[in-house]
Amino acid sequence: MDELNEYHRQLIAEIQGDADAMGLITSEAFLDKIADVLDEAGEVSSLSQCYFEGKFGSKAVQVDAYAWDPTDEEGVLSVLVCDFTVADEPQSIDKTEISRQLKRLVEFVVAAKTRDFREGLEETSNGFVLSDLIARAWKQINKIKLILVTNRINKARTDAQPVGNIGGIPVTSNVWDLARIYRFESSGQTREDLIVDFAESFGEPVPVLKASYDGAPLESYIAVIPGVQLAEIYEKWGARLLEANVRSFLQARNKVNRGIRDTIRDDPSMFFSYNNGLTATAESVEIADMGEGLLLMSANNFQIVNGGQTTASIHAARKLAPEQLKDVFVQMKLTVVPPEQAEDVVPLISQFANSQNKVNAADFFANHPFHVKIQEFSRRILAPSGDEGYRETKWFYERARGQFADERGRRTVADRKRFDAEYPRSQFFTKTDLAKFENSYRCLPHEVSLGAQKNFGKLAQFIGSDWEKKKDSYDEVWFKRLIAKAIIFRHLEKLVPQQEWYAGGYRANIVTYAFAKVVHDADLKKKVIDLDRVWSLQRVPSNLERACLVAAEAANAVITAPPAGIRNMSEWAKKQGCWAELAKRSVEYGADFWDNLIDPADAQANKRSAKKDRELTSGIEAQSEVVMQGAEYWKQLLAFGRSISKLTGREQGILTACTFLPDRIPSEKQSSAALAIAEKLEEFY
């Protein structure tokens, strides 16, 4: 409980700081933070804020955000209400209060279907925009999710509960309280209560064969699961059933696999023979031995790491071909992976299970070399104090959820203060943040607008293939320029809400579009933003700031004026046509902006110069280490290498040069080679 109290205090301070910096009320800042959490956790995709509160007849109606993707064949409408309370200690929220707040969402959805309610609203209001969307999309909606996000503590601890229906459409409710948000922030664990109870909740237990021997490192089972049962499980848990990286790639593809769908519709009895099946993991399982065989009764934190398309397609068939679904069966390999081993083991299971795909979810797991490299840079490279700072700091990259909280939490109070000074909270960023910065700079703001996970999937596909071709280009300079992009992006986030032309809403869209516009227009002049200068200053130069605000005003004008036939601005911002409209728009930046851009050739020269400086530094460091080891060490190493016949003639010569210390000191190049030889021979000790 002490950890939760500490997290609550940090959260309140962070939200109040963000609210002050961005000119928001605290509940808006809280929801802004939680939006990415919900997206990454698989609760919703691409949440749009939409604050509205009012009355319809005698009924109170309220909605704070929604998520709806007209291209998603699952047809899930999510509506959200936000409850944020500023208090010294965490407060509790009871079932009655939860029901009261969720009922306001229900009443809004019911009201949105009525013409009287819509005609009583101002056409530019958030309430009209969402109610108009609901009315128009009603026939496409297959499920409604009610979500309450709160910084209070929910004692009921229920999740994905069915609560009836609206107009024949099933409705479920979810509560994201302080404890659940903390679990996600600290470890990525969003659902201690995601227990798939095959026996009690989903018809019947699943017969299994044990596929691991007694004493094996991991417990494994082979099963055949009925398609009807799998569809029901997915109906309740949705995309949260899919391991995070599988989910991001499934979202990036979006469409249900038509080949799978056609097999279910036309030849369901052959589905088992044609389909590769599922690979799944669980933290623990309950297995019953009934004498005639084993039965899988339940699985705790059941996750599908390969077979997301299969699962989503079978779920879609629940509506499209319900009669045929009873003849569909899916093979499943289930591995029990304890939580402490999950980060290392689950990516490998997914990697090999997904090996038939050229670019797949496993390519971009948290332990992919790209992420490991960026993390290493972030722990080592000192950011300049700049012209406004007083000490050097670092930017903390969190490649796996919970690293920042873990690094900070295991320190003493005094050490935490030093940690906070070295890694300011404002200089913390995640994989999805990185994707926003990069894809904005790559002039893909419409993809950034798709939401954290879908956008991350888009960048993953790019870097996943680019890495193999030019991994060396992702060096220290690349990292420093990434941070420069982060500085520009986050500065814009603070500036946009303070502008007179900003009427509220669509801030996230405006920021990514504005950044992309500046990069695009610089490119038209065959110039680039001087990211190296932004890095050295650790702030946005005033001329670049002015240009970004000019671009932001133009972005706002384009986003808030969609063409005929498109009534929802959030959906308009997700379309390539929206970016095309802004890209071609002429804006006046001012001469001082153009004068301070640089040629791409100069940027490349800066990178080459930085590489030479690094090589010089590393050579001097290598020489110093060789001298420190002393001649006796190198004599012994040379003798050992000869004794096992693992040295080439050239390598023997380099080690021999090191044996003449201190009379003769090897060159920097020889020293670097000697250390590489020593590392090679260590494998044979």
C-alpha positions as CSV (number, residue, x, y, z in Angstrom):
1,M,0.0,0.0,0.0
2,D,2.9,2.3,0.7
3,E,4.0,1.9,-3.0
4,L,0.5,2.7,-4.2
5,N,0.4,5.9,-2.0
6,E,3.8,7.0,-3.3
7,Y,2.6,6.4,-6.9
8,H,-0.5,8.4,-6.2
9,R,1.5,11.4,-4.9
10,Q,3.7,11.2,-8.0
11,L,0.7,10.9,-10.3
12,I,-1.1,14.0,-8.7
13,A,2.1,16.0,-9.0
14,E,2.6,14.9,-12.7
15,I,-1.0,15.6,-13.7
16,Q,-1.0,19.0,-12.0
17,G,2.3,19.9,-13.7
18,D,1.0,18.8,-17.1
19,A,-2.2,20.7,-16.6
20,D,-0.4,23.9,-15.7
21,A,2.1,23.6,-18.6
22,M,-0.6,22.8,-21.2
23,G,-3.4,25.0,-20.0
24,L,-5.7,22.1,-19.3
25,I,-7.9,21.2,-16.4
26,T,-6.6,18.3,-14.3
27,S,-9.1,15.7,-15.5
28,E,-8.1,16.5,-19.1
29,A,-4.4,16.1,-18.3
30,F,-5.2,12.8,-16.5
31,L,-7.2,11.4,-19.4
32,D,-4.4,12.5,-21.8
33,K,-2.0,10.4,-19.8
34,I,-4.4,7.4,-19.5
35,A,-5.2,7.4,-23.3
36,D,-1.9,5.8,-24.2
37,V,-2.1,3.4,-21.3
38,L,-5.5,2.1,-22.5
39,D,-4.2,1.8,-26.1
40,E,-1.1,-0.1,-25.1
41,A,-3.0,-2.4,-22.8
42,G,-5.4,-3.3,-25.6
43,E,-8.4,-1.8,-23.9
44,V,-9.1,0.7,-26.7
45,S,-7.4,1.8,-29.9
46,S,-7.1,5.5,-30.7
47,L,-9.1,7.2,-28.0
48,S,-10.5,10.6,-28.9
49,Q,-11.3,13.1,-26.1
50,C,-14.9,14.4,-26.3
51,Y,-16.0,16.2,-23.2
52,F,-19.7,16.6,-22.9
53,E,-22.1,16.8,-19.9
54,G,-25.8,17.7,-20.0
55,K,-29.3,16.5,-19.6
56,F,-31.8,14.6,-21.8
57,G,-35.2,15.0,-20.3
58,S,-34.6,14.2,-16.6
59,K,-31.6,11.9,-17.3
60,A,-28.0,13.1,-16.7
61,V,-25.7,12.3,-19.7
62,Q,-22.0,12.5,-19.8
63,V,-19.1,11.3,-22.0
64,D,-15.4,12.3,-21.8
65,A,-13.9,10.2,-24.6
66,Y,-14.7,7.5,-27.2
67,A,-13.1,5.1,-29.6
68,W,-14.6,3.9,-32.8
69,D,-12.9,2.5,-35.9
70,P,-15.3,2.2,-38.9
71,T,-12.9,-0.1,-40.7
72,D,-12.7,-2.6,-37.8
73,E,-15.0,-5.5,-38.5
74,E,-15.4,-6.2,-34.8
75,G,-17.6,-3.2,-34.5
76,V,-16.7,-2.1,-31.0
77,L,-17.8,1.3,-29.8
78,S,-16.0,2.4,-26.6
79,V,-17.3,5.3,-24.5
80,L,-15.4,6.6,-21.5
81,V,-16.1,8.7,-18.4
82,C,-13.2,10.2,-16.4
83,D,-13.2,10.6,-12.6
84,F,-10.2,12.4,-11.3
85,T,-9.9,13.6,-7.6
86,V,-7.1,15.7,-6.2
87,A,-6.4,14.4,-2.7
88,D,-3.4,13.8,-0.5
89,E,-4.2,10.1,-0.1
90,P,-5.9,7.7,-2.5
91,Q,-9.7,7.7,-2.1
92,S,-11.9,4.7,-2.7
93,I,-14.9,4.4,-5.0
94,D,-17.7,2.0,-4.3
95,K,-20.0,0.0,-6.6
96,T,-22.9,2.5,-6.3
97,E,-20.7,5.4,-7.5
98,I,-19.3,3.3,-10.3
99,S,-22.8,2.4,-11.4
100,R,-23.9,6.1,-11.3
101,Q,-21.0,7.2,-13.5
102,L,-21.4,4.4,-16.0
103,K,-25.1,5.0,-16.2
104,R,-24.4,8.5,-17.5
105,L,-22.6,6.9,-20.4
106,V,-25.5,4.6,-21.1
107,E,-27.9,7.5,-21.1
108,F,-25.7,9.4,-23.5
109,V,-25.6,6.4,-26.0
110,V,-29.4,6.0,-25.7
111,A,-29.9,9.8,-26.2
112,A,-27.6,9.9,-29.2
113,K,-29.9,7.6,-31.1
114,T,-32.8,10.1,-30.8
115,R,-33.2,13.0,-33.3
116,D,-34.6,15.3,-30.6
117,F,-31.4,15.1,-28.6
118,R,-29.1,15.7,-31.6
119,E,-31.2,18.6,-32.9
120,G,-30.9,20.2,-29.5
121,L,-27.1,20.4,-29.7
122,E,-24.9,22.9,-31.3
123,E,-23.4,21.3,-34.4
124,T,-19.8,22.2,-33.4
125,S,-20.2,20.8,-29.9
126,N,-18.5,17.5,-28.8
127,G,-21.8,16.1,-27.8
128,F,-23.2,16.6,-31.3
129,V,-20.1,15.2,-33.1
130,L,-20.2,12.0,-31.1
131,S,-24.0,11.5,-31.1
132,D,-24.0,12.1,-34.8
133,L,-21.3,9.4,-35.2
134,I,-23.3,6.9,-33.1
135,A,-26.5,7.5,-35.0
136,R,-24.8,7.1,-38.4
137,A,-22.7,4.0,-37.3
138,W,-25.4,2.3,-35.3
139,K,-25.9,-0.6,-37.8
140,Q,-22.2,-1.3,-37.7
141,I,-21.9,-1.4,-33.9
142,N,-21.7,-5.0,-32.6
143,K,-20.6,-4.3,-29.0
144,I,-20.5,-1.3,-26.6
145,K,-17.8,-0.9,-24.0
146,L,-18.4,1.4,-21.0
147,I,-15.1,2.4,-19.4
148,L,-14.5,4.4,-16.2
149,V,-11.0,5.7,-15.5
150,T,-10.3,7.0,-12.0
151,N,-7.5,7.7,-9.7
152,R,-9.6,6.3,-6.8
153,I,-9.4,2.7,-5.7
154,N,-12.1,0.3,-6.8
155,K,-12.7,-2.4,-4.2
156,A,-15.0,-4.5,-6.4
157,R,-12.1,-5.5,-8.8
158,T,-14.4,-6.7,-11.6
159,D,-13.5,-6.5,-15.3
160,A,-15.2,-6.9,-18.7
161,Q,-18.5,-7.5,-17.0
162,P,-21.7,-7.9,-19.2
163,V,-24.2,-5.3,-18.1
164,G,-27.1,-5.9,-20.5
165,N,-27.7,-4.4,-23.9
166,I,-28.8,-1.1,-25.6
167,G,-31.1,-1.6,-28.6
168,G,-30.1,-5.3,-28.8
169,I,-26.4,-4.6,-28.7
170,P,-24.5,-6.2,-25.9
171,V,-22.8,-3.9,-23.4
172,T,-19.8,-4.6,-21.1
173,S,-18.2,-2.4,-18.4
174,N,-14.6,-1.9,-17.3
175,V,-13.0,0.1,-14.5
176,W,-9.5,1.4,-14.7
177,D,-8.7,2.5,-11.1
178,L,-5.5,3.7,-9.4
179,A,-4.3,0.2,-8.5
180,R,-4.8,-1.1,-12.1
181,I,-3.1,1.9,-13.7
182,Y,-0.2,1.4,-11.2
183,R,0.1,-2.3,-12.1
184,F,0.4,-1.4,-15.7
185,E,2.8,1.5,-15.2
186,S,5.1,-0.5,-12.9
187,S,5.1,-3.8,-14.7
188,G,2.8,-3.9,-17.7
189,Q,0.4,-6.1,-15.8
190,T,-3.0,-4.8,-16.5
191,R,-5.2,-7.6,-15.3
192,E,-4.5,-9.8,-12.3
193,D,-8.1,-10.9,-12.8
194,L,-7.9,-12.0,-16.5
195,I,-8.6,-15.6,-15.7
196,V,-10.1,-17.6,-18.5
197,D,-12.3,-20.1,-16.8
198,F,-13.1,-22.6,-19.5
199,A,-15.2,-24.8,-17.2
200,E,-17.4,-22.3,-15.5
201,S,-17.6,-19.3,-17.8
202,F,-17.1,-20.8,-21.3
203,G,-19.1,-24.0,-21.5
204,E,-16.7,-26.8,-20.7
205,P,-13.1,-27.6,-19.8
206,V,-10.7,-28.3,-22.7
207,P,-9.1,-31.8,-23.0
208,V,-5.3,-31.5,-23.1
209,L,-2.3,-33.7,-23.5
210,K,0.8,-32.9,-21.4
211,A,3.7,-32.2,-23.8
212,S,6.4,-31.7,-21.2
213,Y,8.3,-34.2,-19.0
214,D,8.4,-34.0,-15.2
215,G,11.0,-31.5,-14.2
216,A,11.0,-29.7,-17.6
217,P,11.9,-26.0,-17.4
218,L,8.4,-25.1,-18.6
219,E,5.1,-26.9,-18.4
220,S,3.4,-27.4,-21.8
221,Y,0.2,-28.8,-23.2
222,I,-1.4,-29.6,-26.6
223,A,-5.1,-29.0,-27.0
224,V,-7.9,-28.7,-29.5
225,I,-10.3,-25.8,-28.6
226,P,-13.8,-25.5,-30.2
227,G,-14.2,-22.4,-32.3
228,V,-17.4,-21.5,-30.5
229,Q,-15.6,-21.4,-27.2
230,L,-12.7,-19.4,-28.6
231,A,-15.1,-16.9,-30.1
232,E,-16.9,-16.5,-26.7
233,I,-13.6,-15.9,-24.9
234,Y,-12.5,-13.3,-27.5
235,E,-16.0,-11.7,-27.2
236,K,-15.3,-11.0,-23.5
237,W,-11.6,-10.0,-23.5
238,G,-11.1,-8.7,-27.1
239,A,-7.7,-7.6,-28.2
240,R,-6.5,-7.8,-24.5
241,L,-6.3,-11.5,-25.1
242,L,-3.5,-11.0,-27.6
243,E,0.1,-10.4,-26.4
244,A,1.0,-6.8,-26.9
245,N,3.2,-7.0,-29.9
246,V,0.9,-9.5,-31.7
247,R,-1.9,-7.0,-31.0
248,S,0.0,-4.1,-32.5
249,F,0.7,-6.0,-35.7
250,L,-2.9,-7.3,-35.9
251,Q,-4.1,-3.7,-35.5
252,A,-1.7,-2.5,-38.2
253,R,-3.2,-5.0,-40.7
254,N,-6.7,-4.4,-39.4
255,K,-8.8,-6.5,-41.8
256,V,-10.1,-9.9,-40.8
257,N,-8.3,-12.7,-42.9
258,R,-10.7,-13.5,-45.7
259,G,-9.1,-16.9,-46.3
260,I,-9.9,-18.0,-42.8
261,R,-13.4,-16.5,-43.0
262,D,-14.1,-18.3,-46.3
263,T,-13.0,-21.6,-44.8
264,I,-15.3,-21.2,-41.9
265,R,-18.2,-20.3,-44.1
266,D,-17.7,-22.8,-46.9
267,D,-15.8,-25.8,-45.5
268,P,-15.7,-25.6,-41.6
269,S,-15.0,-29.2,-41.1
270,M,-11.6,-28.7,-42.8
271,F,-10.6,-25.7,-40.7
272,F,-8.5,-27.9,-38.4
273,S,-6.6,-29.3,-41.3
274,Y,-5.9,-26.1,-43.1
275,N,-5.1,-23.8,-40.1
276,N,-1.8,-23.6,-38.3
277,G,-3.5,-23.1,-34.9
278,L,-2.6,-21.0,-31.9
279,T,0.4,-20.6,-29.7
280,A,-0.6,-19.4,-26.2
281,T,1.0,-18.7,-22.8
282,A,-0.4,-18.5,-19.3
283,E,1.1,-17.5,-16.0
284,S,-0.6,-20.6,-14.3
285,V,-3.2,-23.2,-15.2
286,E,-5.6,-25.4,-13.3
287,I,-5.5,-28.9,-14.7
288,A,-7.9,-31.7,-13.6
289,D,-7.1,-35.4,-13.9
290,M,-10.4,-37.1,-14.5
291,G,-8.9,-40.6,-14.9
292,E,-9.5,-40.8,-18.6
293,G,-7.4,-37.8,-19.4
294,L,-6.4,-34.2,-18.4
295,L,-8.8,-31.2,-18.6
296,L,-7.8,-27.6,-18.7
297,M,-10.2,-25.9,-16.3
298,S,-8.8,-22.4,-16.2
299,A,-5.8,-20.3,-17.3
300,N,-4.5,-17.2,-15.5
301,N,-3.4,-14.3,-17.7
302,F,-4.0,-16.3,-20.9
303,Q,-2.3,-14.7,-23.9
304,I,-2.2,-15.6,-27.5
305,V,1.3,-15.0,-28.9
306,N,0.7,-16.4,-32.4
307,G,-2.7,-16.8,-34.0
308,G,-4.2,-13.3,-33.6
309,Q,-5.7,-13.3,-37.1
310,T,-7.1,-16.8,-36.6
311,T,-8.7,-15.7,-33.3
312,A,-10.2,-12.4,-34.6
313,S,-11.5,-14.2,-37.7
314,I,-13.2,-16.9,-35.7
315,H,-14.8,-14.2,-33.6
316,A,-16.0,-12.4,-36.7
317,A,-17.6,-15.7,-37.9
318,R,-19.7,-15.7,-34.7
319,K,-21.8,-13.2,-36.4
320,L,-21.2,-13.9,-40.1
321,A,-21.5,-17.7,-40.1
322,P,-22.8,-18.8,-36.6
323,E,-24.1,-22.2,-37.8
324,Q,-20.8,-23.3,-39.4
325,L,-18.8,-22.2,-36.3
326,K,-19.9,-25.3,-34.4
327,D,-17.9,-27.4,-36.8
328,V,-14.7,-25.4,-36.3
329,F,-11.9,-26.7,-34.1
330,V,-8.4,-25.1,-33.5
331,Q,-5.3,-26.8,-32.3
332,M,-3.5,-24.9,-29.5
333,K,0.0,-25.2,-28.0
334,L,-0.1,-23.8,-24.4
335,T,3.0,-23.0,-22.4
336,V,2.9,-22.1,-18.7
337,V,5.4,-19.2,-18.2
338,P,5.8,-17.8,-14.7
339,P,5.7,-14.0,-14.5
340,E,9.4,-13.7,-13.6
341,Q,10.4,-15.5,-16.8
342,A,7.9,-13.8,-19.2
343,E,10.1,-11.0,-20.5
344,D,12.8,-13.4,-21.7
345,V,10.7,-16.5,-22.7
346,V,7.5,-15.2,-24.3
347,P,9.4,-13.2,-27.0
348,L,11.3,-16.3,-28.0
349,I,8.1,-18.4,-28.1
350,S,6.5,-15.8,-30.3
351,Q,9.6,-15.4,-32.5
352,F,9.7,-19.0,-33.5
353,A,5.9,-19.4,-33.7
354,N,5.8,-16.4,-36.1
355,S,8.8,-17.5,-38.1
356,Q,6.8,-17.9,-41.3
357,N,6.3,-14.1,-41.5
358,K,8.9,-11.9,-43.1
359,V,8.2,-9.0,-40.7
360,N,6.3,-10.0,-37.6
361,A,5.5,-9.1,-34.1
362,A,8.6,-10.9,-32.7
363,D,10.9,-8.7,-34.8
364,F,10.1,-5.7,-32.6
365,F,9.8,-7.1,-29.1
366,A,11.3,-5.2,-26.1
367,N,14.5,-7.3,-26.4
368,H,15.0,-6.7,-30.1
369,P,18.6,-5.3,-30.6
370,F,17.2,-1.9,-31.7
371,H,15.5,-1.4,-28.3
372,V,18.4,-2.7,-26.4
373,K,20.7,-0.3,-28.3
374,I,18.5,2.7,-27.7
375,Q,18.2,1.8,-24.0
376,E,22.0,1.5,-23.7
377,F,22.4,5.0,-25.3
378,S,19.8,6.4,-22.9
379,R,21.7,5.1,-19.8
380,R,25.1,6.3,-21.0
381,I,24.8,9.5,-23.1
382,L,24.7,12.7,-21.1
383,A,22.4,15.4,-22.5
384,P,24.1,18.9,-22.5
385,S,22.9,21.3,-19.9
386,G,22.0,23.7,-22.7
387,D,21.8,27.4,-22.4
388,E,19.0,27.2,-19.8
389,G,20.1,24.3,-17.7
390,Y,22.6,24.0,-14.9
391,R,23.7,20.3,-15.1
392,E,23.9,17.5,-17.6
393,T,21.1,14.9,-17.5
394,K,20.0,11.8,-19.3
395,W,16.9,10.8,-21.2
396,F,15.4,7.5,-19.9
397,Y,14.2,5.1,-22.6
398,E,11.8,2.4,-21.2
399,R,12.0,-0.5,-23.7
400,A,10.0,-2.7,-21.3
401,R,7.0,-1.5,-19.3
402,G,7.9,-0.8,-15.7
403,Q,11.6,-0.2,-16.1
404,F,11.5,3.4,-14.9
405,A,9.4,2.6,-11.9
406,D,11.6,-0.3,-11.0
407,E,14.9,1.6,-11.4
408,R,13.6,4.4,-9.2
409,G,11.7,2.2,-6.7
410,R,14.6,0.0,-5.7
411,R,16.7,3.0,-4.5
412,T,16.9,4.6,-1.1
413,V,15.3,8.0,-0.6
414,A,18.6,9.8,-1.0
415,D,19.4,7.8,-4.1
416,R,16.0,8.5,-5.6
417,K,16.8,12.2,-5.4
418,R,20.0,11.6,-7.3
419,F,18.1,9.4,-9.8
420,D,15.4,12.1,-10.3
421,A,18.1,14.7,-11.0
422,E,19.9,12.5,-13.4
423,Y,16.7,11.3,-15.2
424,P,14.0,14.0,-14.9
425,R,10.5,12.7,-15.2
426,S,10.0,15.0,-18.2
427,Q,12.9,13.2,-20.0
428,F,11.3,9.7,-19.8
429,F,9.9,8.1,-22.9
430,T,8.5,4.8,-24.0
431,K,8.4,2.7,-27.3
432,T,5.1,4.3,-28.3
433,D,6.5,7.8,-27.6
434,L,9.5,7.0,-29.8
435,A,7.1,5.9,-32.6
436,K,5.2,9.2,-32.3
437,F,8.4,11.3,-32.6
438,E,9.8,9.2,-35.5
439,N,6.6,8.9,-37.6
440,S,5.9,12.6,-37.2
441,Y,9.3,13.4,-38.5
442,R,8.9,10.9,-41.3
443,C,5.8,12.9,-42.4
444,L,3.2,10.3,-41.4
445,P,1.0,12.3,-39.0
446,H,-2.1,10.4,-40.2
447,E,-0.5,7.2,-39.0
448,V,0.4,8.8,-35.7
449,S,-3.2,9.8,-35.4
450,L,-4.3,6.1,-35.6
451,G,-3.3,5.7,-31.9
452,A,-0.3,4.6,-29.9
453,Q,-0.3,0.9,-30.7
454,K,-1.2,1.1,-34.4
455,N,1.4,3.8,-35.0
456,F,3.9,1.7,-33.1
457,G,3.1,-1.2,-35.4
458,K,3.7,1.0,-38.5
459,L,7.2,2.1,-37.2
460,A,7.9,-1.5,-36.2
461,Q,7.4,-2.7,-39.8
462,F,9.8,0.0,-41.1
463,I,12.6,-0.4,-38.6
464,G,12.2,-4.2,-38.5
465,S,13.2,-4.4,-42.1
466,D,15.5,-1.4,-42.1
467,W,17.5,-2.8,-39.2
468,E,18.9,-5.7,-41.2
469,K,20.1,-3.4,-44.0
470,K,21.7,-0.6,-42.0
471,K,21.7,-1.3,-38.3
472,D,25.0,0.7,-38.0
473,S,23.1,3.9,-38.9
474,Y,21.2,3.7,-35.6
475,D,24.1,5.1,-33.7
476,E,24.7,7.8,-31.0
477,V,24.0,10.6,-33.5
478,W,20.7,8.9,-34.4
479,F,19.8,8.7,-30.7
480,K,20.7,12.4,-30.1
481,R,18.6,13.5,-33.1
482,L,15.7,11.3,-31.8
483,I,15.9,13.2,-28.5
484,A,15.8,16.5,-30.5
485,K,12.6,15.3,-32.2
486,A,11.2,14.5,-28.8
487,I,12.1,18.0,-27.5
488,I,10.3,19.6,-30.5
489,F,7.2,17.3,-30.2
490,R,6.8,17.8,-26.5
491,H,7.4,21.6,-26.7
492,L,4.6,21.8,-29.3
493,E,2.3,19.8,-27.0
494,K,2.7,22.5,-24.4
495,L,2.4,25.4,-26.8
496,V,-0.7,24.4,-28.8
497,P,-3.3,24.7,-26.0
498,Q,-2.0,28.2,-25.2
499,Q,-2.8,29.6,-28.7
500,E,-5.7,31.9,-29.3
501,W,-6.9,30.0,-32.3
502,Y,-7.0,26.7,-30.3
503,A,-10.6,25.9,-29.5
504,G,-9.9,22.7,-27.6
505,G,-9.7,19.1,-28.8
506,Y,-7.5,17.5,-31.4
507,R,-4.3,18.7,-29.7
508,A,-2.5,15.4,-30.4
509,N,-3.5,15.5,-34.1
510,I,-2.4,19.1,-34.4
511,V,1.0,18.5,-32.8
512,T,2.0,15.6,-35.1
513,Y,0.6,17.3,-38.2
514,A,2.5,20.6,-37.4
515,F,5.8,18.8,-36.8
516,A,5.4,16.9,-40.1
517,K,4.5,20.0,-42.0
518,V,7.6,21.8,-40.9
519,V,9.8,18.9,-41.9
520,H,7.9,18.5,-45.2
521,D,8.3,22.2,-46.1
522,A,12.0,22.2,-45.2
523,D,12.4,19.3,-47.5
524,L,10.7,21.1,-50.4
525,K,13.6,23.7,-50.1
526,K,16.1,20.8,-49.9
527,K,16.8,21.6,-46.3
528,V,16.5,19.8,-43.0
529,I,15.9,21.0,-39.4
530,D,19.1,21.4,-37.5
531,L,18.4,18.6,-35.0
532,D,22.0,18.7,-33.7
533,R,21.5,22.3,-32.6
534,V,18.2,21.4,-30.8
535,W,20.1,18.6,-29.0
536,S,23.0,20.9,-27.9
537,L,20.5,23.5,-26.7
538,Q,18.1,21.0,-25.2
539,R,15.3,23.3,-26.3
540,V,13.6,24.5,-29.4
541,P,15.2,27.7,-30.9
542,S,12.8,30.6,-31.1
543,N,12.7,30.7,-34.9
544,L,11.8,27.0,-35.1
545,E,9.2,27.5,-32.4
546,R,7.5,30.3,-34.4
547,A,7.6,28.1,-37.5
548,C,6.0,25.2,-35.7
549,L,3.2,27.4,-34.4
550,V,2.5,28.7,-37.9
551,A,2.3,25.1,-39.1
552,A,0.1,24.2,-36.1
553,E,-2.4,26.9,-36.9
554,A,-2.6,25.6,-40.5
555,A,-2.9,22.1,-39.2
556,N,-5.8,23.1,-37.0
557,A,-7.5,24.7,-39.9
558,V,-7.2,21.6,-42.0
559,I,-8.2,19.1,-39.3
560,T,-11.2,21.1,-38.1
561,A,-12.6,21.6,-41.7
562,P,-13.0,18.1,-43.1
563,P,-14.4,17.8,-46.7
564,A,-18.0,17.1,-47.5
565,G,-19.1,13.6,-46.5
566,I,-16.7,13.4,-43.4
567,R,-18.3,14.8,-40.3
568,N,-15.9,13.5,-37.6
569,M,-12.6,15.4,-37.3
570,S,-10.8,12.6,-35.4
571,E,-11.5,10.2,-38.2
572,W,-10.5,12.8,-40.8
573,A,-7.1,13.2,-39.1
574,K,-6.4,9.5,-39.6
575,K,-6.7,9.7,-43.3
576,Q,-3.9,10.2,-45.8
577,G,-6.0,12.8,-47.5
578,C,-5.9,15.0,-44.5
579,W,-2.1,15.0,-44.6
580,A,-2.1,15.6,-48.3
581,E,-4.4,18.6,-47.8
582,L,-2.0,20.2,-45.2
583,A,1.2,19.2,-47.2
584,K,0.1,21.2,-50.2
585,R,-1.1,24.2,-48.2
586,S,1.2,27.3,-48.5
587,V,2.1,28.9,-45.2
588,E,4.3,32.0,-44.4
589,Y,7.0,31.1,-41.9
590,G,9.2,34.1,-42.0
591,A,12.8,34.6,-43.4
592,D,14.5,33.8,-40.1
593,F,13.1,30.2,-40.2
594,W,14.6,29.4,-43.7
595,D,17.9,31.0,-42.8
596,N,18.4,28.6,-39.9
597,L,17.8,25.3,-41.7
598,I,20.8,23.3,-42.9
599,D,21.6,21.3,-46.0
600,P,21.3,17.5,-45.7
601,A,24.9,17.3,-46.8
602,D,25.9,19.4,-43.8
603,A,23.8,17.1,-41.5
604,Q,25.6,14.1,-43.0
605,A,29.0,15.7,-42.5
606,N,28.1,16.4,-38.9
607,K,27.3,12.7,-38.5
608,R,30.7,11.7,-40.0
609,S,32.5,14.1,-37.8
610,A,30.8,12.8,-34.7
611,K,31.7,9.2,-35.8
612,K,35.4,10.2,-36.2
613,D,35.3,11.8,-32.7
614,R,33.8,8.6,-31.3
615,E,36.5,6.5,-33.0
616,L,39.2,8.7,-31.7
617,T,37.9,8.6,-28.2
618,S,37.4,4.8,-28.3
619,G,40.9,4.4,-29.7
620,I,42.4,6.4,-26.8
621,E,40.3,4.4,-24.3
622,A,41.5,1.1,-25.8
623,Q,45.1,2.2,-25.6
624,S,44.6,3.2,-22.0
625,E,43.1,-0.2,-21.1
626,V,45.9,-2.2,-22.9
627,V,48.5,-0.2,-20.9
628,M,46.6,-0.8,-17.6
629,Q,46.6,-4.6,-18.2
630,G,50.4,-4.6,-18.3
631,A,52.9,-6.7,-20.3
632,E,52.6,-9.9,-18.2
633,Y,48.8,-10.2,-18.9
634,W,49.5,-10.0,-22.7
635,K,52.3,-12.5,-22.5
636,Q,50.0,-15.0,-20.7
637,L,47.2,-14.3,-23.2
638,L,49.6,-14.9,-26.2
639,A,50.8,-18.2,-24.7
640,F,47.3,-19.3,-24.0
641,G,46.1,-18.5,-27.6
642,R,49.1,-20.4,-29.1
643,S,48.4,-23.4,-26.8
644,I,44.9,-23.9,-28.1
645,S,45.8,-22.9,-31.7
646,K,43.2,-20.2,-31.9
647,L,45.4,-17.3,-33.1
648,T,46.1,-16.2,-36.7
649,G,49.6,-14.9,-37.5
650,R,48.3,-11.3,-37.5
651,E,46.7,-11.8,-34.1
652,Q,49.9,-13.2,-32.7
653,G,51.8,-10.2,-34.0
654,I,49.3,-7.8,-32.3
655,L,49.6,-9.5,-29.0
656,T,53.4,-9.6,-29.2
657,A,53.4,-5.8,-29.7
658,C,51.5,-5.5,-26.4
659,T,54.2,-7.6,-24.5
660,F,56.8,-4.8,-25.0
661,L,55.0,-2.6,-22.5
662,P,55.9,-0.1,-21.0
663,D,58.9,0.5,-23.3
664,R,56.8,0.5,-26.4
665,I,53.1,1.4,-26.4
666,P,50.9,-0.2,-29.1
667,S,49.0,2.2,-31.5
668,E,45.3,3.0,-30.9
669,K,44.4,0.6,-33.8
670,Q,46.6,-2.2,-32.4
671,S,45.1,-1.6,-28.9
672,S,41.5,-1.9,-30.2
673,A,42.4,-5.1,-32.1
674,A,44.2,-6.5,-29.0
675,L,41.1,-6.1,-26.8
676,A,38.9,-7.8,-29.5
677,I,41.4,-10.7,-29.5
678,A,41.2,-10.9,-25.7
679,E,37.4,-11.0,-25.9
680,K,37.6,-13.8,-28.4
681,L,39.9,-15.9,-26.3
682,E,37.8,-15.5,-23.2
683,E,35.3,-17.9,-24.7
684,F,37.9,-20.7,-24.4
685,Y,39.0,-20.1,-20.8
